[in-house]
């Protein structure tokens, strides 16, 4: 599992099994078998992420920002692809929808500074 996560977070141009396994120094087949045989426990993962977020980011002025993002997909091999509302095109389309959670705290500074009036 660490090899897969590190590969996904790496700067590799392709995040497929072979480049990730080679970068991690593990046999390609080992990573392929891990992905094909492993079943995600979604409830356990959700609970674990919630505990980490509370532990590391809880505070009076903290909040989470949820964002749904959709990607049009052709074909049916990617998990989660189905005909559903796709915000990227504003209509029903064959796509995948992902949900992202990002922390925000009051002490954060903006990424852009507004121009100063003179």
KELOTOR-34329 format. One record per residue (C-alpha): residue number from 1; residue in three letters; x, y, z. Coordinates in steps of 0.5 Angstrom, whole numbers, m for minus. Example, Ala and Ser with C-alpha at 12.3 -4.5 7.8 and 13.67 -1.06 7.14 Angstrom:
2
<paro resi="1" resn="Ala" east="25" north="m9" up="16"/>
<paro resi="2" resn="Ser" east="27" north="m2" up="14"/>
REM end
This chain:
118
<paro resi="1" resn="Unk" east="0" north="0" up="0"/>
<paro resi="2" resn="Unk" east="5" north="5" up="2"/>
<paro resi="3" resn="Unk" east="9" north="4" up="m5"/>
<paro resi="4" resn="Unk" east="2" north="5" up="m9"/>
<paro resi="5" resn="Unk" east="0" north="12" up="m5"/>
<paro resi="6" resn="Unk" east="7" north="14" up="m6"/>
<paro resi="7" resn="Unk" east="7" north="13" up="m13"/>
<paro resi="8" resn="Unk" east="0" north="17" up="m13"/>
<paro resi="9" resn="Unk" east="3" north="23" up="m10"/>
<paro resi="10" resn="Unk" east="10" north="23" up="m14"/>
<paro resi="11" resn="Unk" east="12" north="27" up="m20"/>
<paro resi="12" resn="Unk" east="11" north="21" up="m24"/>
<paro resi="13" resn="Unk" east="8" north="23" up="m31"/>
<paro resi="14" resn="Unk" east="4" north="17" up="m31"/>
<paro resi="15" resn="Unk" east="1" north="14" up="m25"/>
<paro resi="16" resn="Unk" east="0" north="7" up="m28"/>
<paro resi="17" resn="Unk" east="2" north="1" up="m24"/>
<paro resi="18" resn="Unk" east="9" north="0" up="m28"/>
<paro resi="19" resn="Unk" east="12" north="7" up="m27"/>
<paro resi="20" resn="Unk" east="10" north="7" up="m20"/>
<paro resi="21" resn="Unk" east="13" north="0" up="m18"/>
<paro resi="22" resn="Unk" east="19" north="1" up="m22"/>
<paro resi="23" resn="Unk" east="20" north="8" up="m18"/>
<paro resi="24" resn="Unk" east="19" north="4" up="m11"/>
<paro resi="25" resn="Unk" east="23" north="m2" up="m13"/>
<paro resi="26" resn="Unk" east="18" north="m7" up="m12"/>
<paro resi="27" resn="Unk" east="16" north="m12" up="m18"/>
<paro resi="28" resn="Unk" east="11" north="m10" up="m22"/>
<paro resi="29" resn="Unk" east="6" north="m16" up="m21"/>
<paro resi="30" resn="Unk" east="6" north="m15" up="m14"/>
<paro resi="31" resn="Unk" east="3" north="m8" up="m15"/>
<paro resi="32" resn="Unk" east="m2" north="m11" up="m20"/>
<paro resi="33" resn="Unk" east="m4" north="m16" up="m15"/>
<paro resi="34" resn="Unk" east="m5" north="m12" up="m9"/>
<paro resi="35" resn="Unk" east="m9" north="m7" up="m14"/>
<paro resi="36" resn="Unk" east="m13" north="m13" up="m17"/>
<paro resi="37" resn="Unk" east="m14" north="m17" up="m10"/>
<paro resi="38" resn="Unk" east="m15" north="m11" up="m5"/>
<paro resi="39" resn="Unk" east="m22" north="m9" up="m3"/>
<paro resi="40" resn="Unk" east="m23" north="m2" up="0"/>
<paro resi="41" resn="Unk" east="m27" north="m1" up="6"/>
<paro resi="42" resn="Unk" east="m30" north="5" up="5"/>
<paro resi="43" resn="Unk" east="m33" north="6" up="12"/>
<paro resi="44" resn="Unk" east="m26" north="5" up="15"/>
<paro resi="45" resn="Unk" east="m23" north="10" up="10"/>
<paro resi="46" resn="Unk" east="m28" north="15" up="11"/>
<paro resi="47" resn="Unk" east="m27" north="14" up="19"/>
<paro resi="48" resn="Unk" east="m20" north="14" up="19"/>
<paro resi="49" resn="Unk" east="m19" north="21" up="15"/>
<paro resi="50" resn="Unk" east="m24" north="24" up="19"/>
<paro resi="51" resn="Unk" east="m20" north="22" up="25"/>
<paro resi="52" resn="Unk" east="m14" north="25" up="22"/>
<paro resi="53" resn="Unk" east="m17" north="31" up="20"/>
<paro resi="54" resn="Unk" east="m20" north="33" up="27"/>
<paro resi="55" resn="Unk" east="m13" north="31" up="30"/>
<paro resi="56" resn="Unk" east="m9" north="35" up="26"/>
<paro resi="57" resn="Unk" east="m14" north="41" up="24"/>
<paro resi="58" resn="Unk" east="m19" north="42" up="29"/>
<paro resi="59" resn="Unk" east="m20" north="49" up="32"/>
<paro resi="60" resn="Unk" east="m25" north="54" up="33"/>
<paro resi="61" resn="Unk" east="m24" north="58" up="26"/>
<paro resi="62" resn="Unk" east="m23" north="51" up="22"/>
<paro resi="63" resn="Unk" east="m28" north="49" up="17"/>
<paro resi="64" resn="Unk" east="m27" north="44" up="11"/>
<paro resi="65" resn="Unk" east="m29" north="46" up="4"/>
<paro resi="66" resn="Unk" east="m32" north="40" up="0"/>
<paro resi="67" resn="Unk" east="m32" north="41" up="m8"/>
<paro resi="68" resn="Unk" east="m35" north="36" up="m13"/>
<paro resi="69" resn="Unk" east="m31" north="35" up="m19"/>
<paro resi="70" resn="Unk" east="m33" north="31" up="m25"/>
<paro resi="71" resn="Unk" east="m29" north="29" up="m31"/>
<paro resi="72" resn="Unk" east="m32" north="26" up="m38"/>
<paro resi="73" resn="Unk" east="m30" north="19" up="m39"/>
<paro resi="74" resn="Unk" east="m31" north="15" up="m45"/>
<paro resi="75" resn="Unk" east="m31" north="8" up="m44"/>
<paro resi="76" resn="Unk" east="m33" north="4" up="m38"/>
<paro resi="77" resn="Unk" east="m26" north="1" up="m35"/>
<paro resi="78" resn="Unk" east="m25" north="7" up="m30"/>
<paro resi="79" resn="Unk" east="m28" north="5" up="m23"/>
<paro resi="80" resn="Unk" east="m34" north="10" up="m22"/>
<paro resi="81" resn="Unk" east="m36" north="12" up="m29"/>
<paro resi="82" resn="Unk" east="m43" north="12" up="m31"/>
<paro resi="83" resn="Unk" east="m48" north="16" up="m34"/>
<paro resi="84" resn="Unk" east="m50" north="22" up="m29"/>
<paro resi="85" resn="Unk" east="m50" north="29" up="m29"/>
<paro resi="86" resn="Unk" east="m43" north="32" up="m31"/>
<paro resi="87" resn="Unk" east="m42" north="39" up="m28"/>
<paro resi="88" resn="Unk" east="m36" north="40" up="m33"/>
<paro resi="89" resn="Unk" east="m41" north="40" up="m39"/>
<paro resi="90" resn="Unk" east="m48" north="42" up="m35"/>
<paro resi="91" resn="Unk" east="m51" north="36" up="m37"/>
<paro resi="92" resn="Unk" east="m52" north="28" up="m37"/>
<paro resi="93" resn="Unk" east="m46" north="25" up="m39"/>
<paro resi="94" resn="Unk" east="m41" north="19" up="m39"/>
<paro resi="95" resn="Unk" east="m37" north="21" up="m33"/>
<paro resi="96" resn="Unk" east="m33" north="20" up="m26"/>
<paro resi="97" resn="Unk" east="m35" north="25" up="m20"/>
<paro resi="98" resn="Unk" east="m30" north="26" up="m15"/>
<paro resi="99" resn="Unk" east="m31" north="29" up="m8"/>
<paro resi="100" resn="Unk" east="m25" north="33" up="m5"/>
<paro resi="101" resn="Unk" east="m24" north="36" up="2"/>
<paro resi="102" resn="Unk" east="m20" north="41" up="4"/>
<paro resi="103" resn="Unk" east="m18" north="45" up="10"/>
<paro resi="104" resn="Unk" east="m19" north="52" up="11"/>
<paro resi="105" resn="Unk" east="m17" north="56" up="18"/>
<paro resi="106" resn="Unk" east="m18" north="63" up="19"/>
<paro resi="107" resn="Unk" east="m11" north="65" up="20"/>
<paro resi="108" resn="Unk" east="m9" north="63" up="12"/>
<paro resi="109" resn="Unk" east="m7" north="68" up="8"/>
<paro resi="110" resn="Unk" east="m10" north="69" up="1"/>
<paro resi="111" resn="Unk" east="m6" north="66" up="m5"/>
<paro resi="112" resn="Unk" east="m7" north="73" up="m8"/>
<paro resi="113" resn="Unk" east="m6" north="80" up="m5"/>
<paro resi="114" resn="Unk" east="m11" north="85" up="m8"/>
<paro resi="115" resn="Unk" east="m8" north="91" up="m11"/>
<paro resi="116" resn="Unk" east="m7" north="97" up="m6"/>
<paro resi="117" resn="Unk" east="m11" north="104" up="m8"/>
<paro resi="118" resn="Unk" east="m6" north="110" up="m8"/>
REM end
